[in-house]
C-alpha cells in the first residue's frame, strides 16, 4: 500500500500525458515507505526470557504480547526495558502501532543515559511507529532525540538509518530543504547504500535539481544495477530532462528484468504513453 504513487500535475517535455497517468511523485515514498525491520538494528543481547518472547513473535504474536505485558508489569530495571522491547515488537506484528510507540518510548526512557546506543535504537523504533500512525510532528521529536543518542554513542550506521527516517518525516511535513539535509547526512554515513541514493535522487528531482538527481541515481544504479525502483526513477529523471531515449532504455530494462512487478507495470504504462520510438 505504501508504494502507490501520487501524480505530478504538470506537463512533461517528451509527451507523457499527466491525465493518463503522468509521472509518479516517488519522493512520497520517502514518507510512505513501510517501516524498516525494527528488530535488527543493534538488538539487545537476549536473555532466555526475551529470546523465547522473540521466537513467538511470528507464529504467536498475541501470546508474545500477553507475556510481554505480564513481564513488564511484574519486573523493573533492565528486565522491564526488555519486556517493553518485546511488547513493542509484538504490537507491531499485530498492527497496534500506538501501543508499539508507547512501549518503545518507555524502553528508551527507562534505559540509562550511558547506554546511548540502545536509547537511540528504541527512539528510532518509537519514531517509526509514530510515523505509521500519521503523527509526523511526534515522529520528528522522537527521531531527533534518537539522532542525538546515536551521535553520543558514535553509532554512525544507526545515525544513517535515523537520517533516512527523518527525511521521510520531513517530506511529509513539506520541509524539503531539511529533508535534503537529512539525506545528505545519510549519504555521508552510509555512502554505499542504494536506497539512500535512490531517495536522494527522488527528492532532488522533485525539487527540480535534475543534474544532482542524475548524479545520485547513477550512484544508486552502480550499487544496485537491477533494482526496479532505481530503473523506474532513472527514466523519470531522464524524461524530465528531455532525454527520451535514456528514459525508454531505463523503463524497458525494468520491464525485462522485473516482470510481474508493479514497477514493470508502471514502466510499461510510461512506454505506452510515449508511443513507438521515432526513427
N, C-alpha and C positions, 0 to 999 in steps of 0.2 A: 504493500500500500504506500510505502514511502517513496517509491520511485516514479510515481505518477508525476508528469511534468506539467508545469504551468506554461502558458504560451506568451511569447513576446508580441505585443501589439504594434509592430512596425513593419514597414515594407522592407524586403531584402533585395540585395543588389542583383542576385542571379536567378530570379524568377520564382522563388518559393512563395507560395501564397498563404499568408497567415490565416486567411479564412478557411483554408483546407487543412490546417494543422500547424503551419508555421514552424518556427524553431523553438524547441523547448528551453525553458529557463532552468538549466541544470544546476545553477547556483542555489536553487531552492533545496537541492539535495544536501547542501551543507547543513541546512537547518533540519531537513526531514529525514536524513539518513537514519536507519534503525540504530538503536543503542548498541555500542560495541560490546563484545563479550566481556561482561563485567568481572568474571571470576578468574581472569588470567593475568591481571595487572598486579604484579608483586603480591601474590596471595600470601596471607599469613601462614606460618608453619602450622599445619592442622594438628590439633590434639586428637586423641582417639574418638572423643565425642564429636568434634567438628568433622572429622573425616567421615564418620558414619552419617552425619546430617547431610554433608555434601553429596555422598553417594546416593542418597534418597531423592535428590532434587529432580532428576529427570523422570524417574518412574513413579515416585510417590511424593510430589511436591506438597500436597496437602498434609501428609504425615510429617514431613520435614518442617512445615510451617508451624504446626501444633507443637512439636517437640522443641523447636527453637523458642517459641513463646514461653513455654514452661521453663526452659533453661534460663531465659532472660529474667523471668520474674523470681527465680529462686537462687540466683547467683549474684556476684558482684565482681568488680575489678576486671581482669583480663577475660575471665570466663563470660562475663556479661557482654563485653565487647564482641567476642567471637559469636555469642548467641545472636546478637543483633545482626552480625555479618551474615550468618546463615539465614536468619529471618528475612533479611532484605533480599537475598538471592531467591529464597522460596517465594517471596511476594512477587518478584519479577517473573518467575515461572508461571505464577497464577494470574499475572496481569494486574496485580494490585499495586499500582505504581505509587500512590500516595503512601501506602504502608512501607513500600521499599524505601522511599525517600526518608521517611521518619526513622526507619531502622538504620540506614546508612549514616544519617546525620547523627544519631545517637552514638553510633560506633566511633565516629570522628571525635565528637565532643568528649567522650569518655576515654579516649586514647591519650596517654601522656604527651605533652608537647615535645619531649625529647624524641618521640617516635614519629618524626615529621613525615617520613616516607609512607608510613601506614596511614597517618592522618590524611595525607594527600590522596591516597587511594580511595579511602572511604568518602572523602569530599567529592572526588570525581564521580563516584558511583551515585552519590546523592544528587549531584548536578545533572547527570544523565536521566535519572528518574524524574526530576523536576521538569526537564525539557520535554519528556514524553507527555507529561500532564498538561503542557502548554503554558506553564508558569515560567516565561522566559526571564523575567526580572529576577525571580527567585533562583533560577538556574545559574544566572550570571554571578550572583552573590556567592553561591556555593562553589562555583568553578574558580572564581577569583581567589577565594580562601584556599582552595586546593592547589592552585598555582603557587601561592605564597609558601605553602608547606613543601611543595616539590622543589622550589628554589632553595629553601632552607636545608633540604635533605640532599641537595646536589643531584637530584634524580632527573637527569636530562631526558631520558626516554619517556618517563611519565609526564614530564613537563610538556613534551611534544604532543602527546596524546591529549592532554588537557587543553593545549592551544587549539587543536582541531575542534574540540567540543566547544570552546569559547567562540570560535569562528562561526559555528553553526548557530549559536545563540545570537550572536551579534548580527548575523544576516537576518534572522527572524525579527530583530529589533530595528532593522533597516539602518544599522550603523556600519555601513560598508567599509568606510575607511579604517575603522577599528578592527573589523573582520580581516581586512587585508594585512594589518599589522600582526594579528594573531597567526595568520597563515605564514607570514614571513618568519615569525618565531618558530613555528613548527618545521619549516623547511631548514632553518639553521640547526635545529636539534635532531632532525631525522631526514637528512638530505636524500637518503636512498629509499624513501617511502613513496611508492607510486600514487597512493591515494592522496597524500598531501600535495603532490604536484598536480594531480587532476583537479582537485578542489581549488587550488590556486589559479589554475588556468581558467576554470569556470567562472570564478568570481572576477578575475581581471577582464575576461570577455564581457561579462555583464556590465562592468564599469567602463567599457569602451576602450580598454587598453589592449588592443589586439596584438601589438608586437610583443608585449610582455606575456600575454596569454599564449601566444605561439611558442615562445621560449619554454614556458612551463609544460605545455602539452608535449613538446618534443622530449623533454626530460622524462615525463611520465611514460611515453612510448618506449624510451630506452630501457626503463626499469621493468615495464610490463608490455612487451611488444604486441601481445594478442588480446589485451584487455578490451572487451567490447565497449565499456563506458568511455575509455580513452579514445578509441577509434571514432565513436559517435561524436564526442566533443571536438575532436580534431577536425571533423568535417564541418561542424557548426562554425568553428573559428574560421576555417578556410572560406566558407561561403560568404560569411560576413566581410571577409577581406577581399572578396571578388575573385577568389581562386577556385573556379568551378571544377576544374579537372582534379585538383587536390581533394576537394570535397567528395567528388564521385569516388575517387580511389579509396578514401578513408571509409566511406559508408559501404562500398562494395566489399571491403575486407571484413567488415562487421557481419555482413550477410553471409559471407562464405565461411568465416571462421567460427561464428557463434550462431548457427541456425537454431530456430525454435526458441529463441530468447526474445524478450521484449526489446532488447537493444537492436536485434536484427529486424524486428518488425518496424521499429521507428526508422531505422536506416533505409529500409525498403520504401517506406512512405515518402521519405525525402527524395530518394532516387526517382520514384514515380512522379513526384511533383516537378522535378527538373525536366523530366521527359528524356527522349533519346538524345545522346550526345551529338553535337554538330560535328561535321567532318572538319 
